[in-house]
Amino acid sequence: MRIAVATDSLDGVAARIVGELRERGHEVVTHGAWFAGTASTDPADVANVEHLET
């Protein structure tokens, strides 16, 4: 089964979910800045990352 996963947040469990889905044999299509390797410039995301780094 093909499943799409999208996230722009650097926290959470997105990477683990993708790994679990792939282990179970699913084709995973990723979307969003986090998966593209670029950081979000949304002020809420920036504040969240700064909070995690302190």
C-alpha positions, 0 to 999 in steps of 0.5 A, spaced: 500 500 500 502 506 498 502 511 504 503 519 504 506 522 510 508 529 511 511 534 516 514 540 517 516 540 524 523 537 526 520 534 533 515 528 533 515 521 531 514 522 523 521 519 522 519 513 526 512 512 523 515 512 516 520 507 518 515 502 521 511 503 515 516 501 511 518 495 515 511 493 514 512 493 507 508 499 505 511 504 500 512 511 503 511 517 499 514 523 504 512 530 503 514 537 507 520 541 508 523 536 514 523 530 509 526 535 503 532 537 508 530 544 509 528 548 515 521 551 515 521 559 516 514 559 519 514 563 525 511 558 529 516 552 527 522 557 528 520 558 535 518 551 536 525 549 534 528 554 538 525 552 544 527 544 543 534 547 542 534 550 549 
